[in-house]
Every structure is written in C-alpha cells, then in structure tokens.
Amino acid sequence: MEIIMATELEKIKHLRDSTGLSFNEIKKALVESGGDELKAAEILKKLGVAMAAKKSARSVKEGAIASYIHSTGKIGSMVEFLCETDFVAKNAEFRKLAHDVAMHVAAMKPGDDKELLAQPFVKDQDITVQELINQSIAKLGENIQLGRFQVFEI
C-alpha cells in the first residue's frame, strides 16, 4: 500500500512540476487515465489549451519585454509578452517564459508570429512555443499573448 501511494505521489509531483496545474486537476487526470502518467499528461495538455481558449478574450494591458544575447555577441532578440495584470507581469514564471521565448527567437529566427508559435520549442522539442505559452496561461491563470519580436544579427 505504501509503495502504491509513493508511486502515485511521484506521478502527481512529476505532473505538477511539468504543468504547474493544481493537485485536484492532476488527480482527476490520473483517475481518468487509469493511473497512466503519459495519458494524464495528454489530458492536462488539452486542459491547458481549453483554459487558454477560455481566457483569450480577456484584454491584455500589462506585460514585459525580454531580451536574449547569444554568448558570441553577434545575435540577439527582443520579445514583448502581454498579460492582464502587473502582478503577473512581475512574476518570475512570466519573465522566464519571455526570456525563454527570446532565446528561442534568437536561435530559430522565425519570420512571423504564426511561424514562431508553431515551431517546436528549442528547450523541449516535444512541445511547440504555443503549447509553452498555454502551459503558462494554465499556471498563472491569465491571458498571455505574444506581442512583437525582433532578431538582431551581425
């Protein structure tokens, strides 16, 4: 019994770390998937998409600008991310998202935002940039949108 509970807690912790969703949402997904962590992750991914769609109509009046300069000093980027409140704009998770996408932009040099959002994320090829943003929306509970971005290269 203790081994089963420890395994279940490990699954919950792993899913919580990877999605940032609540204990109750993770528990429901594990029950629905029959305890299969991969199926639960897919269920939670769909939940993140649904949450993002639900919040997409909310206005975004705050945000942050992040930059990334490669160690060579010959390429860099700036990215604007928008959110609903200054509370989220100042949040470390939001700022990490903006910085990670700025790094992605410098590495992949997308032509437009549609291309950028569809690209596999450089730090995790299993998700797209849009899915990364959807995860942040689910974690932070606000509408988050990509604003402008620019690549600078010598």
C-alpha positions as CSV (number, residue, x, y, z in Angstrom):
1,M,0.0,0.0,0.0
2,E,2.8,2.4,0.9
3,I,4.6,1.6,-2.4
4,I,1.5,2.3,-4.4
5,M,0.9,5.6,-2.6
6,A,4.6,6.6,-3.1
7,T,4.3,5.9,-6.8
8,E,1.1,7.8,-7.1
9,L,2.6,10.8,-5.2
10,E,5.7,10.7,-7.6
11,K,3.4,10.8,-10.6
12,I,1.5,13.8,-9.1
13,K,4.7,15.6,-8.2
14,H,6.1,15.0,-11.7
15,L,3.0,16.2,-13.4
16,R,2.8,19.2,-11.1
17,D,6.4,20.2,-11.9
18,S,5.8,19.8,-15.6
19,T,2.4,21.5,-15.9
20,G,2.1,23.7,-12.8
21,L,-1.6,22.8,-12.6
22,S,-3.4,22.2,-9.3
23,F,-3.3,19.0,-7.3
24,N,-7.1,18.4,-8.0
25,E,-6.7,18.8,-11.8
26,I,-3.8,16.4,-11.8
27,K,-5.6,13.9,-9.6
28,K,-8.6,14.0,-11.9
29,A,-6.4,13.4,-14.9
30,L,-4.7,10.4,-13.3
31,V,-8.1,8.9,-12.3
32,E,-9.4,9.5,-15.8
33,S,-6.3,7.9,-17.4
34,G,-6.3,4.9,-15.1
35,G,-3.1,6.0,-13.4
36,D,-1.2,6.2,-16.7
37,E,1.1,9.2,-16.4
38,L,1.5,9.8,-20.2
39,K,-2.2,9.7,-20.8
40,A,-2.7,12.0,-17.8
41,A,-0.2,14.4,-19.3
42,E,-2.2,14.5,-22.6
43,I,-5.4,15.2,-20.7
44,L,-3.7,18.0,-18.8
45,K,-2.3,19.4,-22.1
46,K,-5.8,19.5,-23.5
47,L,-7.0,21.2,-20.3
48,G,-4.3,23.8,-20.8
49,V,-5.5,24.5,-24.3
50,A,-9.1,24.8,-23.1
51,M,-8.0,27.2,-20.3
52,A,-6.1,29.3,-22.8
53,A,-9.0,29.5,-25.2
54,K,-11.4,30.5,-22.3
55,K,-9.0,33.3,-21.3
56,S,-8.2,34.5,-24.8
57,A,-11.0,37.1,-24.9
58,R,-9.6,38.9,-21.8
59,S,-7.8,42.2,-22.5
60,V,-4.0,42.3,-22.0
61,K,-2.9,45.7,-20.9
62,E,0.3,44.8,-19.0
63,G,3.4,42.8,-19.9
64,A,7.2,42.7,-20.1
65,I,9.9,42.9,-22.7
66,A,12.7,40.3,-22.5
67,S,15.9,40.1,-24.4
68,Y,18.5,37.5,-25.2
69,I,22.0,38.0,-26.4
70,H,24.0,34.9,-27.5
71,S,27.4,34.4,-25.9
72,T,29.1,35.3,-29.3
73,G,27.6,38.7,-29.0
74,K,26.6,38.5,-32.7
75,I,22.9,37.6,-32.4
76,G,20.2,38.7,-30.1
77,S,16.5,39.2,-29.8
78,M,13.8,41.1,-28.0
79,V,10.3,39.8,-27.3
80,E,7.2,41.5,-26.0
81,F,4.8,39.5,-23.9
82,L,1.4,40.8,-22.8
83,C,-0.7,39.8,-19.8
84,E,-3.7,41.1,-17.9
85,T,-2.1,42.4,-14.7
86,D,1.1,43.9,-13.5
87,F,1.1,41.2,-10.8
88,V,1.7,38.5,-13.5
89,A,4.0,40.8,-15.5
90,K,6.3,40.9,-12.5
91,N,6.0,37.2,-11.8
92,A,9.3,35.2,-12.2
93,E,7.5,32.4,-14.2
94,F,6.1,35.0,-16.7
95,R,9.6,36.6,-17.0
96,K,11.2,33.2,-17.5
97,L,8.7,32.5,-20.3
98,A,9.5,35.7,-22.0
99,H,13.3,35.1,-21.7
100,D,13.0,31.5,-22.9
101,V,11.0,32.6,-26.0
102,A,13.5,35.4,-26.7
103,M,16.3,32.7,-26.7
104,H,14.1,30.6,-29.0
105,V,13.6,33.6,-31.4
106,A,17.4,34.2,-31.5
107,A,18.1,30.5,-32.2
108,M,15.3,29.8,-34.7
109,K,14.8,33.3,-36.4
110,P,11.1,32.8,-37.2
111,G,9.7,35.0,-40.0
112,D,6.4,35.9,-38.2
113,D,4.5,35.2,-35.1
114,K,2.4,32.4,-36.7
115,E,5.6,30.6,-37.6
116,L,7.1,31.2,-34.2
117,L,4.1,29.8,-32.3
118,A,4.1,26.6,-34.5
119,Q,7.8,25.8,-34.0
120,P,9.0,23.1,-31.6
121,F,10.4,24.9,-28.6
122,V,14.2,24.8,-28.5
123,K,14.5,23.6,-24.9
124,D,11.8,20.9,-25.3
125,Q,11.2,19.6,-28.8
126,D,8.1,17.7,-27.6
127,I,6.0,21.0,-27.3
128,T,5.5,24.0,-29.6
129,V,6.0,27.6,-28.5
130,Q,2.2,28.0,-28.4
131,E,1.9,25.0,-26.1
132,L,4.6,26.5,-23.8
133,I,2.5,29.7,-23.7
134,N,-0.6,27.7,-23.0
135,Q,1.1,26.0,-20.0
136,S,2.0,29.4,-18.6
137,I,-1.6,30.5,-19.0
138,A,-2.8,27.5,-17.1
139,K,-0.2,28.0,-14.4
140,L,-0.7,31.8,-14.0
141,G,-4.4,32.0,-14.6
142,E,-4.3,34.9,-17.0
143,N,-4.5,35.5,-20.7
144,I,-0.9,35.8,-22.1
145,Q,-0.2,36.8,-25.6
146,L,3.0,37.2,-27.7
147,G,3.4,40.8,-28.7
148,R,6.2,41.8,-31.0
149,F,9.6,40.3,-31.5
150,Q,12.8,41.2,-33.4
151,V,16.0,39.4,-34.1
152,F,19.3,41.4,-34.3
153,E,22.2,39.8,-36.1
154,I,25.7,41.0,-37.1
